[in-house]
């Protein structure tokens, strides 16, 4: 199975206890963890929804086969993709294959992520 991507604020990811499973701030409201399939789509999603959100971000590259929480591919409500992967529960650390620091332009545009990965913790 192909890896999936999750965009996270760097401060939240780096301050999360390393022994704990990760949940984004929006989980309680949304009831699932938003993810994307494919690097290009991840960049489009970041620019559509997070362009004006200040701060540093990381991209988590996730191995779906290592997830403990259920993964469902669900209908999109916009034109970015027909289906998006949603994780119904926390992200366990073993499922995080890589963590990449995101590069952004001064105007907030997401440009990509660094080749040199940040340790998953």
C-alpha positions as CSV (number, residue, x, y, z in Angstrom):
1,X,0.0,0.0,0.0
2,X,1.3,3.5,-0.9
3,X,2.2,5.9,1.9
4,X,-0.1,8.7,2.9
5,X,0.7,12.2,4.1
6,X,-0.4,14.3,7.1
7,X,0.4,18.0,7.5
8,X,1.1,19.1,11.1
9,X,2.1,22.3,12.8
10,X,5.8,21.7,13.7
11,X,5.4,23.1,17.2
12,X,2.6,20.6,18.0
13,X,4.4,17.7,16.5
14,X,7.7,18.4,18.3
15,X,6.1,19.1,21.6
16,X,4.0,15.9,21.6
17,X,5.3,13.3,24.0
18,X,7.4,10.8,22.1
19,X,5.8,7.9,23.9
20,X,2.2,9.1,23.0
21,X,0.2,8.5,19.9
22,X,-0.3,11.7,18.0
23,X,-3.6,13.6,17.5
24,X,-4.0,16.9,15.6
25,X,-5.8,19.8,17.4
26,X,-8.8,19.4,14.9
27,X,-9.4,15.7,15.8
28,X,-12.0,16.4,18.5
29,X,-14.0,18.6,16.1
30,X,-13.6,16.5,13.0
31,X,-13.5,13.0,14.5
32,X,-10.7,11.8,12.2
33,X,-7.2,12.8,11.1
34,X,-7.0,14.4,7.6
35,X,-4.5,12.8,5.3
36,X,-3.7,12.9,1.6
37,X,-2.4,10.4,-1.0
38,X,0.6,11.7,-3.0
39,X,3.1,14.5,-2.5
40,X,1.6,16.8,-5.2
41,X,-1.8,16.6,-3.6
42,X,-0.4,17.2,-0.2
43,X,1.1,20.5,-1.5
44,X,-2.2,21.5,-3.1
45,X,-4.1,20.8,0.1
46,X,-1.6,22.7,2.2
47,X,-1.9,25.8,-0.1
48,X,-5.6,25.6,-0.3
49,X,-6.3,25.3,3.5
50,X,-3.2,26.5,5.3
51,X,-1.7,29.2,3.1
52,X,-2.7,31.9,5.6
53,X,-1.9,29.9,8.7
54,X,1.4,31.3,10.1
55,X,4.2,29.1,11.5
56,X,6.3,26.1,10.6
57,X,4.9,22.8,9.5
58,X,6.0,19.2,9.1
59,X,4.8,16.5,6.8
60,X,4.4,13.1,8.3
61,X,4.9,10.3,5.8
62,X,2.7,7.4,7.1
63,X,2.8,3.7,6.4
64,X,-0.9,2.7,6.3
65,X,0.0,-0.9,7.0
66,X,1.5,0.1,10.4
67,X,-1.5,2.2,11.6
68,X,-3.3,0.9,14.6
69,X,-6.3,3.1,14.0
70,X,-8.8,2.4,11.2
71,X,-8.1,4.1,7.8
72,X,-11.0,4.9,5.5
73,X,-10.9,6.4,2.0
74,X,-13.8,8.8,1.9
75,X,-15.6,11.1,-0.6
76,X,-14.2,14.5,-0.9
77,X,-16.3,17.6,-0.5
78,X,-14.2,19.7,-2.9
79,X,-12.5,19.4,-6.3
80,X,-9.0,18.5,-5.1
81,X,-9.5,14.7,-5.2
82,X,-12.4,12.2,-5.4
83,X,-11.3,10.4,-2.2
84,X,-9.1,11.3,0.8
85,X,-7.7,8.9,3.5
86,X,-9.0,9.6,7.0
87,X,-7.6,8.0,10.1
88,X,-10.2,7.3,12.8
89,X,-8.0,7.5,15.8
90,X,-4.5,8.5,16.8
91,X,-1.4,8.1,14.7
92,X,0.9,5.6,16.4
93,X,4.6,6.4,16.2
94,X,5.5,3.1,14.4
95,X,3.3,4.2,11.4
96,X,5.4,7.4,11.0
97,X,8.0,6.5,8.4
98,X,9.5,10.0,8.0
99,X,9.0,13.5,9.2
100,X,9.9,16.3,6.8
101,X,10.3,20.0,7.5
102,X,8.1,22.0,5.2
103,X,9.5,24.9,3.0
104,X,7.4,28.0,2.7
105,X,7.7,31.3,0.8
106,X,7.5,34.6,2.7
107,X,3.9,35.0,1.6
108,X,2.9,31.7,3.2
109,X,2.9,29.5,0.0
110,X,3.9,25.9,0.7
111,X,6.8,25.0,-1.6
112,X,7.6,21.5,-0.6
113,X,9.6,19.8,2.1
114,X,13.2,19.2,2.9
115,X,15.1,16.2,1.5
116,X,16.7,15.9,4.9
117,X,14.1,14.4,7.2
118,X,13.6,15.2,10.8
119,X,13.8,12.1,13.1
120,X,10.2,10.7,13.7
121,X,11.0,10.8,17.5
